[in-house]
Amino acid sequence: MSRRSLVSLVLIVAAAAGLLAASLAVGNRPLLGLDLKGGVEVVLVPVDDPDRPVAITEGDLDTAVDIIRDRIDGLGVAEPDVTRQGRRVVVQLPGISDQQRAIDVVGQTAELRFRPVCAELPVVTFESESELLSTELPDPELDDRGLAPCPSGIDYVGLQPSTSAEDVLERFVVLPERDDNGEEIRRFLLGPSTLTGAGLSSADSSFRGEFVVDATFKGGDQGADKFDEIAVECYSGTPYCPPGVAGLGQLAVVVDGSVQSAPSVQSPNFDGQVVISGNFSEQEADDLALVLRYGALPIEFQDPTDPQSDSTSRAVSATIGGDSLRAGIIAGLVGLALVFLYMVGMYRLLGLVAMLSLGVSATLLWVIVAWLGETQDLALTLAGVTGLIVAIGVSLDSNVVYFEHLKEDVATGRMLRSSLEQSFSAAFRTIFRANFASLIAAVILYWLSAGSVRGFALMLGLASVLDLVATYFFLRPCAQLMARSPSLMAHPHRLGLPTREEAMSGGVEPS
């Protein structure tokens, strides 16, 4: 056995043991996915709106997937799985226990508009339709800024909340403000405006005596300048934005047809830096900043909490995830035990060496998966566990290729000592090609697939690479070490190999 082979054997064993010890010392653990850890799964189905001028396209759905993924990243969810399945968007959030918050952030359209407040209206309810007072809003007289003077001489009491079809930027609308329980607490008559969330460049929550949202507008006439145009009117209390109870005009922040806040405008110029207040809780401020920061969804989805909706949501409990994990571990251990019995029964010491080689590659794989989980939020799912179980067969197949090459060499009359060393080169070429083919398949599968299938492809690809490493740096020097043992050379049965005489008597002539 050459010194080089001995060094490679010592180094790979030391590397596997050292990396495992270091990984355990720093607390690295594989990050578990939704099916192993529990969490929330939300399936979103678009609303079939006959008033939509253009049909929903695949591009709209792909854009929605990207925005939802960005929002979830802002929530800090590790390894979310956001995929499009036809017209449905499937979102899996491992480790999330607050199902309602996940639904609110994931599916919220988050169309942000800034409208001047014409009047604050009381919430009037009627016991019957005959008591309804219907007051129609006039058509606005828009100027070149997209603004219009508020209507006068109409019965505000008779104004009813605008429908979604009536909620158009260029028209007057009546929109509600709701409390934490979703109950309507007041209504606002709002003027037209062309300022939307598209003019925002960023939004973050902060605490300034109360929780607020700090919004930064883009420069130019679509962002900061347009906001200042409205702010001047509200600060001055003009007919475009009449003064409220505090003597200053109010600017309503409208998200998805509901008034989130209607603060008084304290300055005619904001230079693109605006503070949105509205008695928010910390979570409400965080969520509002999150959906504003990552933009509005291009399409509206059905409500997952509505029993009549095609959209659904379900919570996967940690108990179910734990059961799945235990089932996967048991399946892996049973398979590993059967493989161990087969390999040792067929190849004796060579089979034991094969299992040790598998242990080395498995250790390195565990270290890599744990490191990726801690640093890159890579989650291990049931599909990934399946990939690991398949990797057992991939790794042991390499050993079987080598062992069968040994049998063929002995059968052709070659001495066992030379066969152990020389047959490795021919076997490794076959092993390399087989693993390279598996690696190509894994890369293509990872590239073309999404979700948990990617986990399977990643585990298969990693196992293919580590199998080559373990075969060359562990199995090869171990075989060379056994070739230096006179006892083993005199008793090849201990290696699961026939003697030369037995091979010759089997009818195979030496070459």
N, C-alpha and C positions, 0 to 999 in steps of 0.2 A: 504493500500500500504506500503510495507516494505521500510525501509530506504535504503536498498541495491538497490532496483529497482529505487527509486528516484535518487540516486546517479548516476546510469548508464544512466538514461535519461538526467540528467543535463550534464554529462560528454560527451556523444556522440553529443549533440547539441552544447556544447561549443567547442568540438574538430573540428566539421565540420565548424563552424563559424570562429574559430581561424585559422585553416589551410587555409581556403579560403582567409581570410584577409591577412595572411602572404604570400600566393602565389601571390596575386594581388600586394602586397607591393613590392616584389622583382622582379616583372615583368614577372613571369612565364606565358607562354601561350602555348596552344597546338600547336605543330609543324605540319604544314599542308603538305600533300603529293603532288605528281605530279598532281593528278586529281583535287585537290582543290586549289593548289597554282600556277600551271604552271611549266614548265621546258622543259626538252628534253627527248625524248624517242628514243633509237637507237636499231634497230634489226639487228644483225650480223649473216650472213650466211657464212659457210666455203667455201673456193675456192675449186672446184673440180679439183684437179691437177692430171692429168694422170701420171706425172713423180714422184709422191709421192710413195716411196717404200712400205709404210705400210698404209692401210686404216685408216681413222679417226675413233677413238674409242670413247666410252662414257667417258672413263678416260681422253682423250685429251680435250673434251668439259668441263668436270668438272674442270680440271686444269685451263682452260682458264677462267672459271667463277670465280674461286678463285683469279687469278691474276688480273682480271679486277676489282673485288671488292676491292682488296688491293690498286690498283691505284686510284680508286674513293675515298677511305678513305683518301689517300694522298692529294686529291684535296680539302678535307674539306667539301664534300657534305653531308648534313644531311639526314640520312635514305635513302640511295640509294636502289633501288630494282633491283637486278641482278639475273635473273632466266634462267634456260635452259628449252626450250620447244622443245623437239625432238632434231633436229640438229641445232636449232636456239638459239642464246643467246640474251635475251631481257634485255636491260638496261634502267632503268627509273631514271632520275636525277632531283629531285624537286628543284626549285629555281635557276637552271642554265639558264642564258640568252645567253651565248656565245655558240651557237650550234656547230660551227666548232671546237672550242677548245675541247669540250666534245667528238666529233667524233675522233679527232686526238689522244687524250689520251686513250680513251677506246679501239679503234680498232687497234692501232698501234702495229705491231708485235714486234718491238723493239729488233731485233736481232743485238746485238752489236759485232763488230769485230774490231781488231786492226791489220792493215796491213802496212808494210813498203812501202814508196813511191819510185817507181823506176823513175818516170818522171811525170812532169806536162805537160799536153797536151792542145793545143788550141782547141776551139770549132769550128769544121769545118762542114759546112752544104753544101749540094749539091742540085742543082736544079733538077736533074734527076738521076735515078738509074744508067744510063750509065756512070756518072761521079764518081760513088762511087769507092773509092780505098779500097780494102779489103786486110788487112794484118793479117795473122793468127799468134796468139801467140804460141810460142814453149811450149812444155811440160817442166815443171820445173824439175830440178835435186835436189830433196829434200835431205837435210841432216837429221841427227837424231833429230834435233830440229824442223823439219817441215819447215825450211827456205830454200830459193834457191837464187842463184845470179840472178840479174836482167838481162833480155835478152839484147843483144847488136847486132848491125848490122841490125836492122829492121827499116822500115819506120814508125815512130810514127804518121805521118800525116794520114796514112791510117787506123789507129786503130779506130774502132767503139765501142761505149759503149757495155758492155757485157749484155747479156740477163739474166733473173733470173735463167734460167737453167744452164748458164755458170758461175754464181756466186758461185763458189765452193772454200772452204777454201784452198785446196791443189793446186790451179791453179793461174796463172796470170789473172788479170781481169782489165777492164777499167771501172771505175765508175765515175759518174758526181758529181759535187757540185752545189747546186741550191741556188738561192736567196730567199727572203721572198715571192716572187710571184710565186715560183716554176719554174722559168726560169733557164736553165742551164748556168752557168757562166764559168766553167772550167771542165776539165776532168783530171783524174789521172790514170796512169798505176801503179797498185799495185801488190806487190809480195805476195806469199802465207804466211800463218801464221795459227797457231792453237790456238792463243789467242782469246777468245771470252768473252762475258759478264758473262759467267758462272764463270770466275775467280774473279768477283767483289764481294765484301762483302757489300759495301754501296756506295751511291752517293748523294751529296747534292749540291745545288747551292749557290754561294756566290758572293760578289762584291769585286774585287781587282783592282780597276781602270777600270775594265770592268766586265761584268757578266760572270762567269766561272762555271764549274762543278768540284767539288772536288770528285775524285773517290778513293776509298780505295780497294786494291786488297787483296784477301785471301793469306795467307802464303803458301809456298810450290811451287812445280813445275807446278801447274795449274793456278797460279795467279801471285804473286809478282815476283817469280824467272823467270817465262817465259816472263814477261814484261821486266825485266832487260836484258834478253838475246837479245831481239830486240833492246832495248835502247842502248846497247853497240855498236851494229852494226851501228845504225843511228848516234850516237854521233861521232863515228870514221870515218864515211863516207865510209864504205866498199862496195863492189859490192852487198852485200845483201840489202843495204840501202844507195844509193849514195848521196853525198852532194847536197843540193839545192842551191838556190840563196844566202842564208845566210851563206853558207859554212858548214852547218850541215845537216844531213839527217833528213827527215821528217817521222812522223808516222801518218797515217790516221786513224781517228775515223769514222768507217762506221756503220750507223744504217739503217737497212732495205734497203741495196743496194744503199745508197746515202752517200757521204762523208759529214760529219757534220763539220769536222775540220781536218786540216793537219798541226799541229804545228811542228816547229823544235824541236829536242830533245836536251835539254840544259844540260843533265847530263847522265852519264853512269849507274847511280844507283839511284833508287827512293824509295827503301824500301817499296814498296806497296802504296805509297802516290803520286797520279798523279793529275795534274790540266789540265782539258780539256778546251781549249779556242777556240773561233771561231767567234768573233764579235756577240755573242748572245745578244738578248734582254733579259730583266728580265724574261718574260714569257717563252721564248724559253729555257733558262737555267733551269727554274723550271720544265718545261715539260720533258726535256731530262733527268734530274736527277730523275724525278718521274718514267719514264718508265724503266730506267736502274736499279733503286733501287728495283723495284718489278719484274724484270725479263722479259724474252721474252715469248710471247704467243706460245704454242706448235703447233698451226695451224694458217694458214693465212685466214683472213676473206675478203669477197668481200667489195669493197669500197661503203659505204652508200651514198656518194655524186654522184655516177655514176648512171644516169637514167636507164641504162641497167642492173644494178646490182640487185640481189635479196635482198641484204641488204638495209635497209631504215633508214631514220631518220626523225623525225618530232618534231617541237616545239609546245608545249602546252602553249598557252598564259595564262597570269594571269587572263585575262578577262573570258576565258572559265572556268578556275578553280574557279573563283569567282562565276560564274553562277551555277556551280555544287554545291558549298558550300551553296549558297542561296537556291537552290532547296532542298538540304538535310535538311537545317534548317527549311524550310517551311513544309516539309513532317513530320519532327519530332514534330513541334509545332501543326500541325493539328491533328496528332495522339494523342498527349498528351491532347489536348483539348477534343477530343472525349472520351478518356479514363476517363478524369476528370468528364465529364457529366455523363457517365455511372456509375462510382463508387459512386458518390454523389447521383445519382438518385436511385441506388440500396441499398446502405448501409448508406446513410445520414452521420452522424458524423463519423461512422467507415470508410466510404469512404474518408472523409476529412483527417482522420488520415493516411489512406493508401497513400494518395497523399503527405502528409508531410513526411512519411517514404521514399517514392520515392525521395523526394527532398533531404533528408539527404544522401541517397546512391549516388544520382547523384552528389551532391557537393563533396563527397569524391572521386568519380570517376574522376571528372574534375580536382581536385587537383593532383591526381596520374598521370593522362595523361599529364598534364602540366609539372609536375616535370620530368617525363620520357622524355618528349620532350626536355627540357632544358639540362638534364644531360646525357641522353642515346641516344639522336637523334631519339627518337621514333616519327614517323610521323603518323598523323591521315589522313587516306584515306577515300574515299567513302565507301569502304568495312567496315572500322572501324565505320563510321557513321551508317551504316546499323546494325552493331553489337550493337551500343548504342540504336537504335530504338527497336531492338529485346529485349534488356535488360529491356526496359519498361514493356513489357509483362511478362518477367521472374520475375521481382520484384513484380508486382501487382498480379501475380498468387499465390505467397506466401500468400499475404493478403487474397485473395479469399478463399484459403484453410482454413485459420483460421476462417474466417467469416462463412463459411458453416458448420464448426465444431460447432460453436456457435449455429447456427440454429438447428442442429441435437440435441444438448444437451438440448436446450429449449423445443424442440418438444417431448423429452422423459421425460419431467417433472422436469428437474433440474432447480433450481432457477437461474435467470439471473446473480446475483452477483457471485455465485460460478462458473457458467459456464465461465464467462469472464476470470477467473484466471486458472481454472483447465483444460479447453479444450485446452489451449495453449500448454501444454506438448505433447498431442497426435498430435496436428496439426504440432508442430515444428519437430517432428520426420519425418513426411511426407515431410515437407518443406526441411529438411536437406538432405533427400535421393534424392529428385528431383534436388536440386541444386548441390549435389555431382555428380549426373549423368551428369548434364550439364558441370560441371567442368572437368570430365573425358573426355567427348567428345571434349571440348575446347582444352585440353592438347594434345590429340591425333591429332586433326586437326592442331594445331600449329606445332607439331613435324613433321608431314608427309607432310605438305603443304609448300608453299613458296610465297613470294610476298604479295600482298594485302590480300590474304586469311588469312594470319597470323594475320593481323590487326583485322579482324573479330573475329578470335578465341581468341585473347588476350582480346578484349573488352567483349566478352561473358564470358570468364573465370573470369575477374575482377568483372563483374556485378554479377556473381553467388556468389562470396565470399562476396562482399559488401552487397548483399541482405540478407545473413545470419546475418551479423553484424547489419544491420538496423532493421531486424525483431526481433532479440533477445534483443537488447539494446534500441530500440526506440518503436516499436509496442507493445511489451510485457508490459513495464511499463506504456504506455499510456492506455492500456486496464485495467490495475490494477487501474489506477487513475480514470477512468470512473466508475469502479465498486464501488468506494467510494462516488459517487454522488447520493443522494436520488432522485433527480429530474429525472436523467436518468434512474434509476432503476424503477421509477414509470411510465415512458413513454418510453418503449423499442423501439417504432416506430422511435424515434429520432436516434436510432442506426441502423435502418433498420432491426430490429428483431421483430418477433411477440410476443405478450404477451403470458403468460402461458396458459391462457384460450383459446386464438385463436389457439395455437398449439394443445391443447387437443381436441378442437372441430374439428380439422382436421382429426381425426380418428386415431391418434397415441396414444397408451396406454403407460403410464409411466412404466418404467422398475422397 
